[in-house]
Amino acid sequence: METARTGGRVRAFRKLKGFTQQSFADRMHMSVSVVGEIERGTRVAEDDFIERASDLLGIPVNELLGENK
């Protein structure tokens, strides 16, 4: 499932960059429960979330999504 795969990548990069779920949610200006749902794959990560998350994590969108150029 693509949603779960994307959420897993968000979680992995978040942890790699040293963010807790709470600190990541705070910086994204959203609730920690929404971040958790995205990471578990029970909520679709909207394009706006993906763009803001990639900026915060300092990685290109295609890397966050696991897409090759």
mmCIF file of the N, C-alpha and C atoms, coordinates in Angstrom:
data_MODEL
# 
_entry.id   MODEL 
# 
loop_
_atom_site.group_PDB 
_atom_site.id 
_atom_site.type_symbol 
_atom_site.label_atom_id 
_atom_site.label_alt_id 
_atom_site.label_comp_id 
_atom_site.label_asym_id 
_atom_site.label_entity_id 
_atom_site.label_seq_id 
_atom_site.pdbx_PDB_ins_code 
_atom_site.Cartn_x 
_atom_site.Cartn_y 
_atom_site.Cartn_z 
_atom_site.occupancy 
_atom_site.B_iso_or_equiv 
_atom_site.pdbx_formal_charge 
_atom_site.auth_seq_id 
_atom_site.auth_comp_id 
_atom_site.auth_asym_id 
_atom_site.auth_atom_id 
_atom_site.pdbx_PDB_model_num 
ATOM 1   N N  . MET A 1 1  ? 0.840  -1.182 0.000   1.00 0.00 ? 1  MET A N  1 
ATOM 2   C CA . MET A 1 1  ? 0.000  0.000  0.000   1.00 0.00 ? 1  MET A CA 1 
ATOM 3   C C  . MET A 1 1  ? 0.885  1.245  0.000   1.00 0.00 ? 1  MET A C  1 
ATOM 4   N N  . GLU A 1 2  ? 0.644  2.136  -0.933  1.00 0.00 ? 2  GLU A N  1 
ATOM 5   C CA . GLU A 1 2  ? 1.463  3.336  -1.107  1.00 0.00 ? 2  GLU A CA 1 
ATOM 6   C C  . GLU A 1 2  ? 1.413  4.252  0.116   1.00 0.00 ? 2  GLU A C  1 
ATOM 7   N N  . THR A 1 3  ? 0.250  4.393  0.733   1.00 0.00 ? 3  THR A N  1 
ATOM 8   C CA . THR A 1 3  ? 0.097  5.266  1.894   1.00 0.00 ? 3  THR A CA 1 
ATOM 9   C C  . THR A 1 3  ? 0.995  4.808  3.039   1.00 0.00 ? 3  THR A C  1 
ATOM 10  N N  . ALA A 1 4  ? 1.031  3.508  3.295   1.00 0.00 ? 4  ALA A N  1 
ATOM 11  C CA . ALA A 1 4  ? 1.867  2.971  4.370   1.00 0.00 ? 4  ALA A CA 1 
ATOM 12  C C  . ALA A 1 4  ? 3.347  3.138  4.044   1.00 0.00 ? 4  ALA A C  1 
ATOM 13  N N  . ARG A 1 5  ? 3.696  2.950  2.791   1.00 0.00 ? 5  ARG A N  1 
ATOM 14  C CA . ARG A 1 5  ? 5.096  3.086  2.371   1.00 0.00 ? 5  ARG A CA 1 
ATOM 15  C C  . ARG A 1 5  ? 5.565  4.529  2.558   1.00 0.00 ? 5  ARG A C  1 
ATOM 16  N N  . THR A 1 6  ? 4.746  5.480  2.144   1.00 0.00 ? 6  THR A N  1 
ATOM 17  C CA . THR A 1 6  ? 5.090  6.891  2.309   1.00 0.00 ? 6  THR A CA 1 
ATOM 18  C C  . THR A 1 6  ? 5.204  7.242  3.787   1.00 0.00 ? 6  THR A C  1 
ATOM 19  N N  . GLY A 1 7  ? 4.252  6.788  4.576   1.00 0.00 ? 7  GLY A N  1 
ATOM 20  C CA . GLY A 1 7  ? 4.289  7.057  6.013   1.00 0.00 ? 7  GLY A CA 1 
ATOM 21  C C  . GLY A 1 7  ? 5.521  6.477  6.680   1.00 0.00 ? 7  GLY A C  1 
ATOM 22  N N  . GLY A 1 8  ? 5.911  5.297  6.265   1.00 0.00 ? 8  GLY A N  1 
ATOM 23  C CA . GLY A 1 8  ? 7.118  4.673  6.811   1.00 0.00 ? 8  GLY A CA 1 
ATOM 24  C C  . GLY A 1 8  ? 8.367  5.468  6.469   1.00 0.00 ? 8  GLY A C  1 
ATOM 25  N N  . ARG A 1 9  ? 8.405  6.018  5.264   1.00 0.00 ? 9  ARG A N  1 
ATOM 26  C CA . ARG A 1 9  ? 9.544  6.843  4.860   1.00 0.00 ? 9  ARG A CA 1 
ATOM 27  C C  . ARG A 1 9  ? 9.571  8.149  5.647   1.00 0.00 ? 9  ARG A C  1 
ATOM 28  N N  . VAL A 1 10 ? 8.404  8.752  5.874   1.00 0.00 ? 10 VAL A N  1 
ATOM 29  C CA . VAL A 1 10 ? 8.334  9.960  6.696   1.00 0.00 ? 10 VAL A CA 1 
ATOM 30  C C  . VAL A 1 10 ? 8.888  9.653  8.083   1.00 0.00 ? 10 VAL A C  1 
ATOM 31  N N  . ARG A 1 11 ? 8.452  8.548  8.677   1.00 0.00 ? 11 ARG A N  1 
ATOM 32  C CA . ARG A 1 11 ? 8.920  8.151  10.010  1.00 0.00 ? 11 ARG A CA 1 
ATOM 33  C C  . ARG A 1 11 ? 10.429 7.946  10.029  1.00 0.00 ? 11 ARG A C  1 
ATOM 34  N N  . ALA A 1 12 ? 10.934 7.220  9.041   1.00 0.00 ? 12 ALA A N  1 
ATOM 35  C CA . ALA A 1 12 ? 12.371 6.918  8.999   1.00 0.00 ? 12 ALA A CA 1 
ATOM 36  C C  . ALA A 1 12 ? 13.208 8.195  8.887   1.00 0.00 ? 12 ALA A C  1 
ATOM 37  N N  . PHE A 1 13 ? 12.834 9.086  7.972   1.00 0.00 ? 13 PHE A N  1 
ATOM 38  C CA . PHE A 1 13 ? 13.594 10.324 7.820   1.00 0.00 ? 13 PHE A CA 1 
ATOM 39  C C  . PHE A 1 13 ? 13.436 11.225 9.035   1.00 0.00 ? 13 PHE A C  1 
ATOM 40  N N  . ARG A 1 14 ? 12.245 11.245 9.634   1.00 0.00 ? 14 ARG A N  1 
ATOM 41  C CA . ARG A 1 14 ? 12.034 12.055 10.844  1.00 0.00 ? 14 ARG A CA 1 
ATOM 42  C C  . ARG A 1 14 ? 12.988 11.607 11.945  1.00 0.00 ? 14 ARG A C  1 
ATOM 43  N N  . LYS A 1 15 ? 13.066 10.307 12.146  1.00 0.00 ? 15 LYS A N  1 
ATOM 44  C CA . LYS A 1 15 ? 13.957 9.774  13.178  1.00 0.00 ? 15 LYS A CA 1 
ATOM 45  C C  . LYS A 1 15 ? 15.419 10.009 12.824  1.00 0.00 ? 15 LYS A C  1 
ATOM 46  N N  . LEU A 1 16 ? 15.759 9.827  11.562  1.00 0.00 ? 16 LEU A N  1 
ATOM 47  C CA . LEU A 1 16 ? 17.131 10.036 11.103  1.00 0.00 ? 16 LEU A CA 1 
ATOM 48  C C  . LEU A 1 16 ? 17.581 11.474 11.363  1.00 0.00 ? 16 LEU A C  1 
ATOM 49  N N  . LYS A 1 17 ? 16.672 12.407 11.199  1.00 0.00 ? 17 LYS A N  1 
ATOM 50  C CA . LYS A 1 17 ? 16.990 13.821 11.404  1.00 0.00 ? 17 LYS A CA 1 
ATOM 51  C C  . LYS A 1 17 ? 16.856 14.252 12.863  1.00 0.00 ? 17 LYS A C  1 
ATOM 52  N N  . GLY A 1 18 ? 16.487 13.324 13.755  1.00 0.00 ? 18 GLY A N  1 
ATOM 53  C CA . GLY A 1 18 ? 16.483 13.594 15.188  1.00 0.00 ? 18 GLY A CA 1 
ATOM 54  C C  . GLY A 1 18 ? 15.216 14.224 15.742  1.00 0.00 ? 18 GLY A C  1 
ATOM 55  N N  . PHE A 1 19 ? 14.124 14.175 14.985  1.00 0.00 ? 19 PHE A N  1 
ATOM 56  C CA . PHE A 1 19 ? 12.864 14.716 15.472  1.00 0.00 ? 19 PHE A CA 1 
ATOM 57  C C  . PHE A 1 19 ? 12.074 13.641 16.203  1.00 0.00 ? 19 PHE A C  1 
ATOM 58  N N  . THR A 1 20 ? 11.483 14.008 17.334  1.00 0.00 ? 20 THR A N  1 
ATOM 59  C CA . THR A 1 20 ? 10.464 13.153 17.924  1.00 0.00 ? 20 THR A CA 1 
ATOM 60  C C  . THR A 1 20 ? 9.184  13.409 17.142  1.00 0.00 ? 20 THR A C  1 
ATOM 61  N N  . GLN A 1 21 ? 8.215  12.560 17.321  1.00 0.00 ? 21 GLN A N  1 
ATOM 62  C CA . GLN A 1 21 ? 6.937  12.785 16.646  1.00 0.00 ? 21 GLN A CA 1 
ATOM 63  C C  . GLN A 1 21 ? 6.340  14.118 17.099  1.00 0.00 ? 21 GLN A C  1 
ATOM 64  N N  . GLN A 1 22 ? 6.452  14.421 18.377  1.00 0.00 ? 22 GLN A N  1 
ATOM 65  C CA . GLN A 1 22 ? 5.911  15.674 18.916  1.00 0.00 ? 22 GLN A CA 1 
ATOM 66  C C  . GLN A 1 22 ? 6.633  16.887 18.341  1.00 0.00 ? 22 GLN A C  1 
ATOM 67  N N  . SER A 1 23 ? 7.969  16.851 18.326  1.00 0.00 ? 23 SER A N  1 
ATOM 68  C CA . SER A 1 23 ? 8.706  18.014 17.819  1.00 0.00 ? 23 SER A CA 1 
ATOM 69  C C  . SER A 1 23 ? 8.469  18.205 16.322  1.00 0.00 ? 23 SER A C  1 
ATOM 70  N N  . PHE A 1 24 ? 8.335  17.110 15.589  1.00 0.00 ? 24 PHE A N  1 
ATOM 71  C CA . PHE A 1 24 ? 8.038  17.189 14.160  1.00 0.00 ? 24 PHE A CA 1 
ATOM 72  C C  . PHE A 1 24 ? 6.658  17.797 13.948  1.00 0.00 ? 24 PHE A C  1 
ATOM 73  N N  . ALA A 1 25 ? 5.672  17.322 14.695  1.00 0.00 ? 25 ALA A N  1 
ATOM 74  C CA . ALA A 1 25 ? 4.307  17.850 14.587  1.00 0.00 ? 25 ALA A CA 1 
ATOM 75  C C  . ALA A 1 25 ? 4.274  19.340 14.928  1.00 0.00 ? 25 ALA A C  1 
ATOM 76  N N  . ASP A 1 26 ? 4.990  19.725 15.968  1.00 0.00 ? 26 ASP A N  1 
ATOM 77  C CA . ASP A 1 26 ? 5.038  21.135 16.351  1.00 0.00 ? 26 ASP A CA 1 
ATOM 78  C C  . ASP A 1 26 ? 5.603  21.988 15.222  1.00 0.00 ? 26 ASP A C  1 
ATOM 79  N N  . ARG A 1 27 ? 6.693  21.552 14.625  1.00 0.00 ? 27 ARG A N  1 
ATOM 80  C CA . ARG A 1 27 ? 7.319  22.306 13.537  1.00 0.00 ? 27 ARG A CA 1 
ATOM 81  C C  . ARG A 1 27 ? 6.459  22.313 12.277  1.00 0.00 ? 27 ARG A C  1 
ATOM 82  N N  . MET A 1 28 ? 5.627  21.282 12.112  1.00 0.00 ? 28 MET A N  1 
ATOM 83  C CA . MET A 1 28 ? 4.730  21.204 10.952  1.00 0.00 ? 28 MET A CA 1 
ATOM 84  C C  . MET A 1 28 ? 3.406  21.933 11.223  1.00 0.00 ? 28 MET A C  1 
ATOM 85  N N  . HIS A 1 29 ? 3.217  22.415 12.456  1.00 0.00 ? 29 HIS A N  1 
ATOM 86  C CA . HIS A 1 29 ? 1.987  23.104 12.866  1.00 0.00 ? 29 HIS A CA 1 
ATOM 87  C C  . HIS A 1 29 ? 0.767  22.207 12.674  1.00 0.00 ? 29 HIS A C  1 
ATOM 88  N N  . MET A 1 30 ? 0.887  20.991 13.208  1.00 0.00 ? 30 MET A N  1 
ATOM 89  C CA . MET A 1 30 ? -0.228 20.041 13.159  1.00 0.00 ? 30 MET A CA 1 
ATOM 90  C C  . MET A 1 30 ? -0.191 19.184 14.410  1.00 0.00 ? 30 MET A C  1 
ATOM 91  N N  . SER A 1 31 ? -1.242 18.429 14.631  1.00 0.00 ? 31 SER A N  1 
ATOM 92  C CA . SER A 1 31 ? -1.298 17.604 15.833  1.00 0.00 ? 31 SER A CA 1 
ATOM 93  C C  . SER A 1 31 ? -0.429 16.353 15.669  1.00 0.00 ? 31 SER A C  1 
ATOM 94  N N  . VAL A 1 32 ? 0.046  15.882 16.793  1.00 0.00 ? 32 VAL A N  1 
ATOM 95  C CA . VAL A 1 32 ? 0.874  14.679 16.784  1.00 0.00 ? 32 VAL A CA 1 
ATOM 96  C C  . VAL A 1 32 ? 0.060  13.466 16.334  1.00 0.00 ? 32 VAL A C  1 
ATOM 97  N N  . SER A 1 33 ? -1.239 13.484 16.610  1.00 0.00 ? 33 SER A N  1 
ATOM 98  C CA . SER A 1 33 ? -2.073 12.354 16.193  1.00 0.00 ? 33 SER A CA 1 
ATOM 99  C C  . SER A 1 33 ? -2.159 12.265 14.669  1.00 0.00 ? 33 SER A C  1 
ATOM 100 N N  . VAL A 1 34 ? -2.209 13.391 13.986  1.00 0.00 ? 34 VAL A N  1 
ATOM 101 C CA . VAL A 1 34 ? -2.242 13.376 12.515  1.00 0.00 ? 34 VAL A CA 1 
ATOM 102 C C  . VAL A 1 34 ? -0.921 12.848 11.970  1.00 0.00 ? 34 VAL A C  1 
ATOM 103 N N  . VAL A 1 35 ? 0.191  13.300 12.535  1.00 0.00 ? 35 VAL A N  1 
ATOM 104 C CA . VAL A 1 35 ? 1.504  12.795 12.106  1.00 0.00 ? 35 VAL A CA 1 
ATOM 105 C C  . VAL A 1 35 ? 1.566  11.284 12.319  1.00 0.00 ? 35 VAL A C  1 
ATOM 106 N N  . GLY A 1 36 ? 1.102  10.813 13.454  1.00 0.00 ? 36 GLY A N  1 
ATOM 107 C CA . GLY A 1 36 ? 1.094  9.376  13.732  1.00 0.00 ? 36 GLY A CA 1 
ATOM 108 C C  . GLY A 1 36 ? 0.256  8.596  12.743  1.00 0.00 ? 36 GLY A C  1 
ATOM 109 N N  . GLU A 1 37 ? -0.897 9.128  12.393  1.00 0.00 ? 37 GLU A N  1 
ATOM 110 C CA . GLU A 1 37 ? -1.760 8.458  11.413  1.00 0.00 ? 37 GLU A CA 1 
ATOM 111 C C  . GLU A 1 37 ? -1.093 8.385  10.044  1.00 0.00 ? 37 GLU A C  1 
ATOM 112 N N  . ILE A 1 38 ? -0.428 9.460  9.642   1.00 0.00 ? 38 ILE A N  1 
ATOM 113 C CA . ILE A 1 38 ? 0.288  9.447  8.363   1.00 0.00 ? 38 ILE A CA 1 
ATOM 114 C C  . ILE A 1 38 ? 1.413  8.418  8.408   1.00 0.00 ? 38 ILE A C  1 
ATOM 115 N N  . GLU A 1 39 ? 2.173  8.407  9.487   1.00 0.00 ? 39 GLU A N  1 
ATOM 116 C CA . GLU A 1 39 ? 3.290  7.467  9.600   1.00 0.00 ? 39 GLU A CA 1 
ATOM 117 C C  . GLU A 1 39 ? 2.820  6.015  9.627   1.00 0.00 ? 39 GLU A C  1 
ATOM 118 N N  . ARG A 1 40 ? 1.663  5.747  10.217  1.00 0.00 ? 40 ARG A N  1 
ATOM 119 C CA . ARG A 1 40 ? 1.126  4.377  10.260  1.00 0.00 ? 40 ARG A CA 1 
ATOM 120 C C  . ARG A 1 40 ? 0.421  3.989  8.970   1.00 0.00 ? 40 ARG A C  1 
ATOM 121 N N  . GLY A 1 41 ? 0.175  4.973  8.100   1.00 0.00 ? 41 GLY A N  1 
ATOM 122 C CA . GLY A 1 41 ? -0.486 4.686  6.834   1.00 0.00 ? 41 GLY A CA 1 
ATOM 123 C C  . GLY A 1 41 ? -1.996 4.632  6.921   1.00 0.00 ? 41 GLY A C  1 
ATOM 124 N N  . THR A 1 42 ? -2.562 5.156  8.001   1.00 0.00 ? 42 THR A N  1 
ATOM 125 C CA . THR A 1 42 ? -4.018 5.178  8.127   1.00 0.00 ? 42 THR A CA 1 
ATOM 126 C C  . THR A 1 42 ? -4.609 6.504  7.645   1.00 0.00 ? 42 THR A C  1 
ATOM 127 N N  . ARG A 1 43 ? -3.747 7.437  7.265   1.00 0.00 ? 43 ARG A N  1 
ATOM 128 C CA . ARG A 1 43 ? -4.176 8.722  6.700   1.00 0.00 ? 43 ARG A CA 1 
ATOM 129 C C  . ARG A 1 43 ? -3.279 9.030  5.516   1.00 0.00 ? 43 ARG A C  1 
ATOM 130 N N  . VAL A 1 44 ? -3.870 9.510  4.455   1.00 0.00 ? 44 VAL A N  1 
ATOM 131 C CA . VAL A 1 44 ? -3.111 9.871  3.256   1.00 0.00 ? 44 VAL A CA 1 
ATOM 132 C C  . VAL A 1 44 ? -2.353 11.173 3.514   1.00 0.00 ? 44 VAL A C  1 
ATOM 133 N N  . ALA A 1 45 ? -1.085 11.176 3.158   1.00 0.00 ? 45 ALA A N  1 
ATOM 134 C CA . ALA A 1 45 ? -0.275 12.384 3.265   1.00 0.00 ? 45 ALA A CA 1 
ATOM 135 C C  . ALA A 1 45 ? -0.582 13.268 2.059   1.00 0.00 ? 45 ALA A C  1 
ATOM 136 N N  . GLU A 1 46 ? -1.220 14.396 2.303   1.00 0.00 ? 46 GLU A N  1 
ATOM 137 C CA . GLU A 1 46 ? -1.563 15.323 1.226   1.00 0.00 ? 46 GLU A CA 1 
ATOM 138 C C  . GLU A 1 46 ? -0.290 15.949 0.652   1.00 0.00 ? 46 GLU A C  1 
ATOM 139 N N  . ASP A 1 47 ? -0.399 16.473 -0.548  1.00 0.00 ? 47 ASP A N  1 
ATOM 140 C CA . ASP A 1 47 ? 0.757  17.081 -1.225  1.00 0.00 ? 47 ASP A CA 1 
ATOM 141 C C  . ASP A 1 47 ? 1.387  18.189 -0.388  1.00 0.00 ? 47 ASP A C  1 
ATOM 142 N N  . ASP A 1 48 ? 0.563  19.008 0.251   1.00 0.00 ? 48 ASP A N  1 
ATOM 143 C CA . ASP A 1 48 ? 1.077  20.094 1.085   1.00 0.00 ? 48 ASP A CA 1 
ATOM 144 C C  . ASP A 1 48 ? 1.926  19.546 2.234   1.00 0.00 ? 48 ASP A C  1 
ATOM 145 N N  . PHE A 1 49 ? 1.456  18.471 2.860   1.00 0.00 ? 49 PHE A N  1 
ATOM 146 C CA . PHE A 1 49 ? 2.219  17.848 3.946   1.00 0.00 ? 49 PHE A CA 1 
ATOM 147 C C  . PHE A 1 49 ? 3.562  17.353 3.425   1.00 0.00 ? 49 PHE A C  1 
ATOM 148 N N  . ILE A 1 50 ? 3.556  16.665 2.289   1.00 0.00 ? 50 ILE A N  1 
ATOM 149 C CA . ILE A 1 50 ? 4.790  16.114 1.721   1.00 0.00 ? 50 ILE A CA 1 
ATOM 150 C C  . ILE A 1 50 ? 5.783  17.231 1.422   1.00 0.00 ? 50 ILE A C  1 
ATOM 151 N N  . GLU A 1 51 ? 5.316  18.309 0.829   1.00 0.00 ? 51 GLU A N  1 
ATOM 152 C CA . GLU A 1 51 ? 6.208  19.434 0.501   1.00 0.00 ? 51 GLU A CA 1 
ATOM 153 C C  . GLU A 1 51 ? 6.787  20.078 1.758   1.00 0.00 ? 51 GLU A C  1 
ATOM 154 N N  . ARG A 1 52 ? 5.943  20.314 2.753   1.00 0.00 ? 52 ARG A N  1 
ATOM 155 C CA . ARG A 1 52 ? 6.432  20.933 3.992   1.00 0.00 ? 52 ARG A CA 1 
ATOM 156 C C  . ARG A 1 52 ? 7.362  20.001 4.755   1.00 0.00 ? 52 ARG A C  1 
ATOM 157 N N  . ALA A 1 53 ? 7.042  18.711 4.769   1.00 0.00 ? 53 ALA A N  1 
ATOM 158 C CA . ALA A 1 53 ? 7.887  17.743 5.464   1.00 0.00 ? 53 ALA A CA 1 
ATOM 159 C C  . ALA A 1 53 ? 9.256  17.638 4.794   1.00 0.00 ? 53 ALA A C  1 
ATOM 160 N N  . SER A 1 54 ? 9.284  17.616 3.477   1.00 0.00 ? 54 SER A N  1 
ATOM 161 C CA . SER A 1 54 ? 10.572 17.525 2.787   1.00 0.00 ? 54 SER A CA 1 
ATOM 162 C C  . SER A 1 54 ? 11.413 18.763 3.065   1.00 0.00 ? 54 SER A C  1 
ATOM 163 N N  . ASP A 1 55 ? 10.789 19.945 3.116   1.00 0.00 ? 55 ASP A N  1 
ATOM 164 C CA . ASP A 1 55 ? 11.521 21.164 3.461   1.00 0.00 ? 55 ASP A CA 1 
ATOM 165 C C  . ASP A 1 55 ? 12.085 21.083 4.872   1.00 0.00 ? 55 ASP A C  1 
ATOM 166 N N  . LEU A 1 56 ? 11.249 20.681 5.820   1.00 0.00 ? 56 LEU A N  1 
ATOM 167 C CA . LEU A 1 56 ? 11.683 20.586 7.214   1.00 0.00 ? 56 LEU A CA 1 
ATOM 168 C C  . LEU A 1 56 ? 12.805 19.564 7.382   1.00 0.00 ? 56 LEU A C  1 
ATOM 169 N N  . LEU A 1 57 ? 12.698 18.452 6.673   1.00 0.00 ? 57 LEU A N  1 
ATOM 170 C CA . LEU A 1 57 ? 13.703 17.391 6.790   1.00 0.00 ? 57 LEU A CA 1 
ATOM 171 C C  . LEU A 1 57 ? 14.935 17.648 5.938   1.00 0.00 ? 57 LEU A C  1 
ATOM 172 N N  . GLY A 1 58 ? 14.861 18.626 5.044   1.00 0.00 ? 58 GLY A N  1 
ATOM 173 C CA . GLY A 1 58 ? 16.007 18.972 4.212   1.00 0.00 ? 58 GLY A CA 1 
ATOM 174 C C  . GLY A 1 58 ? 16.312 17.956 3.136   1.00 0.00 ? 58 GLY A C  1 
ATOM 175 N N  . ILE A 1 59 ? 15.268 17.329 2.599   1.00 0.00 ? 59 ILE A N  1 
ATOM 176 C CA . ILE A 1 59 ? 15.451 16.341 1.533   1.00 0.00 ? 59 ILE A CA 1 
ATOM 177 C C  . ILE A 1 59 ? 14.482 16.648 0.397   1.00 0.00 ? 59 ILE A C  1 
ATOM 178 N N  . PRO A 1 60 ? 14.834 16.244 -0.825  1.00 0.00 ? 60 PRO A N  1 
ATOM 179 C CA . PRO A 1 60 ? 13.909 16.466 -1.947  1.00 0.00 ? 60 PRO A CA 1 
ATOM 180 C C  . PRO A 1 60 ? 12.633 15.638 -1.795  1.00 0.00 ? 60 PRO A C  1 
ATOM 181 N N  . VAL A 1 61 ? 11.549 16.129 -2.352  1.00 0.00 ? 61 VAL A N  1 
ATOM 182 C CA . VAL A 1 61 ? 10.266 15.426 -2.293  1.00 0.00 ? 61 VAL A CA 1 
ATOM 183 C C  . VAL A 1 61 ? 10.392 14.017 -2.854  1.00 0.00 ? 61 VAL A C  1 
ATOM 184 N N  . ASN A 1 62 ? 11.075 13.876 -4.002  1.00 0.00 ? 62 ASN A N  1 
ATOM 185 C CA . ASN A 1 62 ? 11.169 12.544 -4.612  1.00 0.00 ? 62 ASN A CA 1 
ATOM 186 C C  . ASN A 1 62 ? 11.933 11.565 -3.719  1.00 0.00 ? 62 ASN A C  1 
ATOM 187 N N  . GLU A 1 63 ? 12.870 12.052 -2.926  1.00 0.00 ? 63 GLU A N  1 
ATOM 188 C CA . GLU A 1 63 ? 13.586 11.170 -1.985  1.00 0.00 ? 63 GLU A CA 1 
ATOM 189 C C  . GLU A 1 63 ? 12.658 10.751 -0.849  1.00 0.00 ? 63 GLU A C  1 
ATOM 190 N N  . LEU A 1 64 ? 11.871 11.696 -0.352  1.00 0.00 ? 64 LEU A N  1 
ATOM 191 C CA . LEU A 1 64 ? 10.915 11.371 0.714   1.00 0.00 ? 64 LEU A CA 1 
ATOM 192 C C  . LEU A 1 64 ? 9.903  10.341 0.242   1.00 0.00 ? 64 LEU A C  1 
ATOM 193 N N  . LEU A 1 65 ? 9.498  10.452 -1.016  1.00 0.00 ? 65 LEU A N  1 
ATOM 194 C CA . LEU A 1 65 ? 8.521  9.516  -1.576  1.00 0.00 ? 65 LEU A CA 1 
ATOM 195 C C  . LEU A 1 65 ? 9.142  8.239  -2.097  1.00 0.00 ? 65 LEU A C  1 
ATOM 196 N N  . GLY A 1 66 ? 10.465 8.169  -2.165  1.00 0.00 ? 66 GLY A N  1 
ATOM 197 C CA . GLY A 1 66 ? 11.139 6.972  -2.647  1.00 0.00 ? 66 GLY A CA 1 
ATOM 198 C C  . GLY A 1 66 ? 11.090 6.838  -4.153  1.00 0.00 ? 66 GLY A C  1 
ATOM 199 N N  . GLU A 1 67 ? 10.990 7.960  -4.845  1.00 0.00 ? 67 GLU A N  1 
ATOM 200 C CA . GLU A 1 67 ? 10.928 7.944  -6.300  1.00 0.00 ? 67 GLU A CA 1 
ATOM 201 C C  . GLU A 1 67 ? 12.322 8.219  -6.861  1.00 0.00 ? 67 GLU A C  1 
ATOM 202 N N  . ASN A 1 68 ? 12.616 7.557  -7.967  1.00 0.00 ? 68 ASN A N  1 
ATOM 203 C CA . ASN A 1 68 ? 13.886 7.802  -8.647  1.00 0.00 ? 68 ASN A CA 1 
ATOM 204 C C  . ASN A 1 68 ? 13.673 8.862  -9.709  1.00 0.00 ? 68 ASN A C  1 
ATOM 205 N N  . LYS A 1 69 ? 14.711 9.649  -9.935  1.00 0.00 ? 69 LYS A N  1 
ATOM 206 C CA . LYS A 1 69 ? 14.640 10.667 -10.996 1.00 0.00 ? 69 LYS A CA 1 
ATOM 207 C C  . LYS A 1 69 ? 14.794 10.030 -12.342 1.00 0.00 ? 69 LYS A C  1 
# 
